[in-house]
Structures are given as structure tokens and as C-alpha cells.
Amino acid sequence: MKQMILKLVECQKLTFGESRFLMHGIANNEVNEAQIAAILTAFIIRTIAIEELQGFRQALIDLSIKVKLNDGYGIDLCGTGGDGKNTFNISTVSSFIVAAAGYPVIKHGNYGATAVSGSSNIMEYLGYNFSTNEAKLQDELSRTNICFLHAPLFHPALKVVGPIRKKLGVKTFFNMLGPLVNPANPCFQCTGVYSPEAGRIYSYFLQAENKKFSVIHSLDGYDEVSLTSPVKLFTQEQETLIDFREIGLKNVEPENIRGGNTIEESAEIFISILENRASPDQVSVALANSALAISCIDESKTLEESVILAKEALTSGKALSVFKNLMNMQGKVKN
């Protein structure tokens, strides 16, 4: 174990097997906190190699609690995080819009490591009960078209490194790993990444997984469609540039899509969008991200048609109903 850590400190690359072995060691508490911090720092200094990411990812899959949901039919909307932009919880609210539009969402998420509030912070605050119970999750998915998988419950290594990531306060290679290890392994994936380089790595990864995917990166650094700039889109077919102004969505100012300074403020923004009382810019960004996910899972829909579907799902109150129904299944709703 020490030899592999030494290799990383000396900026040498690990093999697939070494990376896999090292992640098993982290999960099994064979690597102490200082060593984990050193490993994370090594990958802050240099870009992770594809073989290393594959090895780390395989170890997490080896160790994970797996669930079978909807025979894999569904989409995960998530971002790597780590872009330093502190936006509101875009992928989380978009997940409810996509579910309301008629597409099953198997959402994977975690607590915020570099941001105030990750998707798990929001869902927990609002009353969602995290679980690994397959029957519970399938029941939620069948009845509301959405369920939520809290990453640390399914992946012991993520639970071990969580406090260290929080203390570091900067993006690490675990930001890259998170969206790749949904324990239900849904067939479709819509993921935002913090850099074009990360987008190309994801494209390689997901092609090998034989998934239908949309990987997105806003050119000014956001790991989602921010509408502050055009978006680089990676799919299994091609790499393209999308300007949402061409389908009727206006550009927005960065300050208009910032998240809250507390979990409570973030939750209020989330609810205000579902209740159709948010700002036009917040709504537009939620619709743009929802539309990309819809067009990913339903290739018969153009992006423009997907925006219309997403808008109807939100303004009709369907997305709010999906949220309320899911929370009612938890036995409580936080006001």
C-alpha cells in the first residue's frame, strides 16, 4: 500500500490493478487519514489517468451494495461538482421535472464536498429517508417515477473519505468517480463535468459501458447547463457545441443562479422552482438541464421539443406533485 502511495507522491501513474487494490484498502480502513489526504492531493496536482479511474471505479463497484430497479430503465442526472460556482441544486430539481415529464429517474447523489449543499443535503433536509432497501426504492420509482440513492450508503469508501474531502474543500478525483458508480446502473446518464478534459474521459468511459449518455460542460466552467455561455455536449455519436439561444432560451447572469449560503436557503430555492415562484433565470436553467436529460433518454425528441415538455411538466404543477408524492411516501414533509 505504501509503495502505491509513494508512486503517487512521485507523480507516477498507477496501473488498473494497483488503483483497484488501493481503493479496496481505503474502503477497508487500511489507509489512514493522512495517507488518504496525500492520495487526494496527488490527483489535485496532476490529471487522473483513465486506467486509474477505471481501477478506482471497479473497486467501488466490487464493494457496493447493488440494487435492481426498473430493469435498469431510467436516467441519472448528476454533476461532478467541483466547478466552484455555487449554483443552486440544478440536477436535483431537474430530476423532478424529468420524472414529471414521464421519464423514470434513478438519482444518485451525495452531500456537498466543495459546495454548501449537495443533492443529499437538500433531500435529507426536506424529509427524504435514505435507504438501500430495493423494495422501497422500486416502490418509489413505480409510484412517483423517481427515487434517490445516497452514495455513502451504497459505497463504503465514499463514506470513509467524505470527511477528508470536506476538510480539503477542493475538488478531488472522487468528484469524477461519483457519477460513474450509480448502484442501480441505469441505462441513461446525463452528467455535467467541470472541464472539457473530464468530458472526454467520461465519453470514453460511458462508451465502453454501452450507455446512452449526454455529458455537458458550459464553456465558462460550469458543470451543468448554466445558460451563461454555450455548452459543450459529448454523446456516444459526437462532440458538439450547443447555444440554447437558438431554441429560445436567453442567456442569464451568473449571480442569478447562485445557490444559498445555507442548506435552508438552498432548499428554499429548490422549492420555489417547483412551486413556480422562482426567478425566470432559475427556471430557464432548470428547464435547459431537464431538456437535455429528456432528449438523452428519448431520442425521438429534439432539444426544442424537450424544453417544451419540461416546461409543461413544471408549470402544470406535475413536478411539484411528484415531489410531494415522494415525500408523502416518507411519512413527513418539511415546510
PLY file of the C-alpha trace (Angstrom):
ply
format ascii 1.0
element vertex 335
property float x
property float y
property float z
element edge 334
property int vertex1
property int vertex2
end_header
0.00 0.00 0.00
2.78 2.40 0.94
4.56 1.71 -2.34
1.50 2.79 -4.33
1.12 5.94 -2.24
4.81 6.68 -2.81
4.33 6.29 -6.57
1.51 8.82 -6.47
3.52 11.28 -4.41
6.30 10.96 -7.00
3.75 11.70 -9.77
3.93 8.19 -11.20
0.80 6.58 -12.62
-0.83 3.51 -11.12
-1.99 0.53 -13.13
-5.62 -0.56 -13.21
-4.83 -3.32 -10.71
-2.92 -1.05 -8.34
-5.72 1.53 -8.37
-8.31 -1.13 -7.67
-6.23 -2.56 -4.81
-5.65 0.89 -3.32
-9.36 1.73 -3.31
-10.12 -1.58 -1.60
-7.58 -0.57 1.04
-9.25 2.80 1.55
-12.68 1.21 1.93
-11.36 -1.38 4.39
-9.69 1.28 6.59
-6.22 0.02 5.72
-5.20 3.56 4.71
-5.11 6.24 7.37
-6.47 9.76 7.10
-3.11 11.36 6.37
-2.41 8.84 3.61
-5.85 9.41 2.07
-5.19 13.17 2.08
-1.88 12.51 0.31
-3.62 10.36 -2.33
-6.26 13.01 -2.95
-3.60 15.72 -3.17
-1.60 13.72 -5.72
-4.56 13.81 -8.10
-5.10 17.51 -7.48
-1.55 18.09 -8.72
-1.99 16.01 -11.88
-4.87 14.70 -14.01
-6.02 11.19 -13.24
-5.21 8.61 -15.93
-8.03 6.63 -17.48
-6.61 3.33 -16.14
-6.51 4.76 -12.63
-10.08 5.99 -12.83
-11.19 2.61 -14.17
-9.43 0.79 -11.34
-10.85 3.03 -8.62
-14.30 2.76 -10.14
-14.12 -1.04 -10.40
-13.20 -1.28 -6.72
-16.22 0.82 -5.76
-18.43 -1.43 -7.87
-16.86 -4.52 -6.28
-17.65 -3.24 -2.80
-21.01 -1.59 -3.45
-24.46 -2.62 -2.36
-26.24 -3.23 -5.67
-29.92 -2.78 -6.41
-32.02 -3.77 -9.40
-34.52 -1.06 -10.27
-36.81 -0.94 -13.31
-34.59 -3.47 -15.08
-32.12 -0.60 -15.41
-34.51 1.57 -17.41
-34.11 5.10 -16.15
-31.79 8.08 -16.19
-29.42 9.58 -13.66
-28.95 13.35 -13.64
-25.88 14.43 -11.75
-22.79 16.57 -11.90
-19.22 16.06 -10.83
-19.31 19.22 -8.73
-16.04 20.96 -8.09
-16.63 23.83 -10.51
-16.54 26.38 -7.67
-19.62 28.18 -8.98
-22.03 27.58 -6.06
-25.15 27.27 -8.21
-28.49 26.13 -6.84
-29.16 22.36 -6.90
-29.84 22.23 -10.62
-29.64 18.50 -11.29
-31.82 17.72 -8.27
-34.69 19.99 -9.24
-34.32 18.95 -12.89
-34.72 15.33 -11.82
-38.22 16.04 -10.57
-39.11 17.88 -13.79
-37.89 14.95 -15.90
-39.82 12.48 -13.73
-42.94 14.62 -14.10
-42.47 14.63 -17.87
-42.88 10.85 -17.79
-39.30 9.53 -17.66
-38.03 7.40 -14.75
-35.19 8.96 -12.79
-32.80 6.92 -10.64
-30.93 9.75 -8.94
-27.54 9.15 -7.38
-26.20 11.82 -5.05
-24.11 12.79 -2.07
-23.54 15.51 0.48
-21.73 18.59 -0.79
-17.94 18.32 -0.51
-16.95 21.65 -2.04
-20.38 23.34 -2.05
-22.73 24.34 0.77
-25.41 21.89 -0.24
-25.26 18.74 -2.32
-28.31 16.85 -3.51
-28.27 14.63 -0.41
-28.26 17.67 1.87
-31.38 19.01 0.15
-33.25 15.71 0.09
-32.42 14.91 3.71
-33.43 18.38 4.89
-36.77 18.12 3.10
-37.56 14.76 4.65
-36.35 12.03 2.35
-35.29 8.84 4.14
-32.12 7.39 2.65
-32.23 3.64 2.20
-30.61 0.71 0.45
-33.88 -1.24 0.56
-34.56 -2.33 -3.01
-38.30 -2.82 -2.45
-38.68 0.70 -1.00
-36.73 2.29 -3.84
-38.62 0.36 -6.52
-41.94 1.29 -4.93
-40.98 4.98 -5.03
-39.87 4.67 -8.63
-43.04 2.85 -9.67
-45.37 5.29 -7.90
-43.62 8.63 -8.43
-41.16 7.98 -11.31
-38.17 8.89 -9.14
-36.05 7.52 -6.32
-32.86 8.69 -4.66
-29.71 6.66 -3.94
-27.47 8.23 -1.28
-23.92 7.34 -2.34
-22.25 6.74 1.07
-24.86 4.10 1.99
-24.01 2.09 -1.11
-20.26 2.76 -1.25
-18.25 2.33 1.97
-15.16 4.04 0.52
-17.16 7.21 -0.16
-18.23 7.26 3.47
-14.62 6.90 4.63
-13.26 9.76 2.51
-16.23 12.11 2.91
-14.95 14.00 5.99
-11.47 14.34 4.47
-12.88 15.72 1.21
-14.93 18.18 3.21
-11.85 19.37 5.11
-9.85 19.77 1.90
-12.66 21.82 0.38
-11.47 21.40 -3.22
-12.43 19.01 -5.98
-10.75 15.61 -5.97
-10.88 12.56 -8.21
-13.89 11.42 -6.18
-15.81 14.15 -7.99
-15.10 12.20 -11.17
-16.00 8.86 -9.60
-19.37 9.77 -8.10
-21.46 9.90 -11.29
-19.84 6.68 -12.57
-20.93 4.41 -9.72
-24.73 4.62 -9.52
-25.50 1.28 -7.80
-28.59 0.71 -9.97
-26.54 1.21 -13.16
-29.31 2.96 -15.15
-29.22 2.74 -18.95
-29.13 6.51 -19.47
-26.92 9.17 -17.97
-26.90 12.96 -18.15
-23.84 14.28 -16.37
-22.23 17.69 -16.05
-18.45 17.93 -15.74
-16.12 20.70 -14.59
-13.78 20.67 -17.61
-13.69 19.62 -21.29
-10.93 17.15 -20.42
-13.19 15.48 -17.87
-15.92 15.38 -20.53
-13.70 13.44 -22.91
-12.71 10.98 -20.16
-16.39 10.44 -19.35
-17.20 9.96 -23.01
-14.59 7.20 -23.24
-15.86 5.60 -20.06
-19.54 5.59 -20.95
-18.99 4.37 -24.49
-17.21 1.35 -23.02
-20.23 0.83 -20.74
-22.54 0.81 -23.78
-24.73 3.51 -22.23
-26.66 6.29 -23.89
-25.29 9.46 -22.39
-25.11 13.22 -22.53
-22.06 14.73 -20.87
-22.15 18.52 -20.62
-19.77 21.34 -19.80
-20.52 25.04 -20.04
-17.61 26.79 -21.70
-17.20 29.27 -18.86
-16.60 26.46 -16.36
-19.95 25.25 -15.05
-20.59 21.51 -14.64
-24.13 21.93 -15.96
-26.08 24.00 -18.46
-25.78 27.42 -16.84
-27.08 29.48 -19.79
-24.19 31.83 -19.09
-22.33 30.51 -22.15
-22.64 27.88 -24.90
-22.35 24.25 -23.81
-20.02 21.51 -24.96
-22.05 18.30 -25.35
-20.48 14.85 -25.53
-22.63 11.93 -26.69
-21.84 8.45 -27.99
-22.13 9.82 -31.53
-20.29 13.12 -31.39
-18.94 16.16 -29.60
-20.93 19.32 -30.35
-21.46 22.88 -29.19
-24.97 24.00 -28.19
-26.17 27.57 -27.85
-29.57 27.48 -26.14
-30.41 30.94 -27.50
-31.01 29.17 -30.80
-34.00 27.36 -29.28
-35.45 30.33 -27.45
-33.73 30.37 -24.06
-31.99 33.61 -23.16
-28.58 33.92 -21.55
-28.57 34.54 -17.80
-26.22 36.36 -15.43
-24.12 34.17 -13.10
-25.33 35.90 -9.94
-28.93 34.97 -10.80
-28.30 31.22 -10.49
-26.23 31.12 -7.33
-27.22 28.73 -4.57
-27.94 29.62 -0.98
-25.40 30.19 1.77
-27.06 27.54 3.93
-28.88 24.27 3.33
-32.10 26.02 4.33
-31.62 28.71 1.68
-30.76 26.10 -0.93
-33.89 24.16 -0.08
-35.98 27.31 -0.42
-34.65 27.91 -3.95
-35.38 24.27 -4.81
-38.99 24.50 -3.57
-39.56 27.91 -5.17
-38.74 26.46 -8.60
-41.13 23.54 -8.15
-43.82 25.96 -6.93
-43.42 28.23 -9.98
-42.36 31.28 -7.96
-38.65 31.31 -8.76
-36.93 33.87 -10.95
-37.16 33.44 -14.74
-33.40 32.76 -14.90
-33.58 29.98 -12.32
-36.50 28.39 -14.15
-34.79 28.65 -17.54
-31.67 26.89 -16.28
-33.74 24.11 -14.72
-35.65 23.66 -17.98
-32.48 23.57 -20.09
-30.92 20.83 -17.98
-34.18 18.88 -17.86
-34.48 19.11 -21.63
-31.03 17.67 -22.20
-31.91 14.72 -19.98
-35.22 14.16 -21.78
-33.59 14.21 -25.20
-30.97 11.77 -23.89
-33.47 9.17 -22.71
-35.93 9.81 -25.57
-34.11 10.11 -28.87
-37.40 10.82 -30.67
-37.48 14.27 -29.01
-35.46 17.20 -30.28
-33.93 19.53 -27.74
-36.54 22.17 -28.56
-39.38 19.66 -28.07
-37.77 18.56 -24.81
-37.75 22.13 -23.50
-41.49 22.32 -24.20
-42.10 19.03 -22.40
-40.05 20.16 -19.41
-41.85 23.50 -19.23
-45.25 21.80 -19.24
-44.15 19.39 -16.51
-43.07 22.31 -14.32
-45.73 24.95 -14.98
-48.59 22.46 -14.76
-47.61 21.59 -11.20
-46.74 17.99 -12.10
-43.16 18.31 -10.90
-44.33 19.66 -7.55
-46.81 16.78 -7.28
-44.05 14.26 -7.94
-42.00 15.81 -5.14
-44.94 15.87 -2.70
-45.92 12.30 -3.51
-42.36 11.10 -2.95
-42.14 12.92 0.35
-45.54 11.63 1.46
-44.15 8.13 1.00
-41.53 9.07 3.63
-44.25 9.93 6.11
-43.25 13.56 6.50
-42.82 16.76 4.52
-40.73 19.68 5.78
-42.45 23.03 5.25
0 1
1 2
2 3
3 4
4 5
5 6
6 7
7 8
8 9
9 10
10 11
11 12
12 13
13 14
14 15
15 16
16 17
17 18
18 19
19 20
20 21
21 22
22 23
23 24
24 25
25 26
26 27
27 28
28 29
29 30
30 31
31 32
32 33
33 34
34 35
35 36
36 37
37 38
38 39
39 40
40 41
41 42
42 43
43 44
44 45
45 46
46 47
47 48
48 49
49 50
50 51
51 52
52 53
53 54
54 55
55 56
56 57
57 58
58 59
59 60
60 61
61 62
62 63
63 64
64 65
65 66
66 67
67 68
68 69
69 70
70 71
71 72
72 73
73 74
74 75
75 76
76 77
77 78
78 79
79 80
80 81
81 82
82 83
83 84
84 85
85 86
86 87
87 88
88 89
89 90
90 91
91 92
92 93
93 94
94 95
95 96
96 97
97 98
98 99
99 100
100 101
101 102
102 103
103 104
104 105
105 106
106 107
107 108
108 109
109 110
110 111
111 112
112 113
113 114
114 115
115 116
116 117
117 118
118 119
119 120
120 121
121 122
122 123
123 124
124 125
125 126
126 127
127 128
128 129
129 130
130 131
131 132
132 133
133 134
134 135
135 136
136 137
137 138
138 139
139 140
140 141
141 142
142 143
143 144
144 145
145 146
146 147
147 148
148 149
149 150
150 151
151 152
152 153
153 154
154 155
155 156
156 157
157 158
158 159
159 160
160 161
161 162
162 163
163 164
164 165
165 166
166 167
167 168
168 169
169 170
170 171
171 172
172 173
173 174
174 175
175 176
176 177
177 178
178 179
179 180
180 181
181 182
182 183
183 184
184 185
185 186
186 187
187 188
188 189
189 190
190 191
191 192
192 193
193 194
194 195
195 196
196 197
197 198
198 199
199 200
200 201
201 202
202 203
203 204
204 205
205 206
206 207
207 208
208 209
209 210
210 211
211 212
212 213
213 214
214 215
215 216
216 217
217 218
218 219
219 220
220 221
221 222
222 223
223 224
224 225
225 226
226 227
227 228
228 229
229 230
230 231
231 232
232 233
233 234
234 235
235 236
236 237
237 238
238 239
239 240
240 241
241 242
242 243
243 244
244 245
245 246
246 247
247 248
248 249
249 250
250 251
251 252
252 253
253 254
254 255
255 256
256 257
257 258
258 259
259 260
260 261
261 262
262 263
263 264
264 265
265 266
266 267
267 268
268 269
269 270
270 271
271 272
272 273
273 274
274 275
275 276
276 277
277 278
278 279
279 280
280 281
281 282
282 283
283 284
284 285
285 286
286 287
287 288
288 289
289 290
290 291
291 292
292 293
293 294
294 295
295 296
296 297
297 298
298 299
299 300
300 301
301 302
302 303
303 304
304 305
305 306
306 307
307 308
308 309
309 310
310 311
311 312
312 313
313 314
314 315
315 316
316 317
317 318
318 319
319 320
320 321
321 322
322 323
323 324
324 325
325 326
326 327
327 328
328 329
329 330
330 331
331 332
332 333
333 334
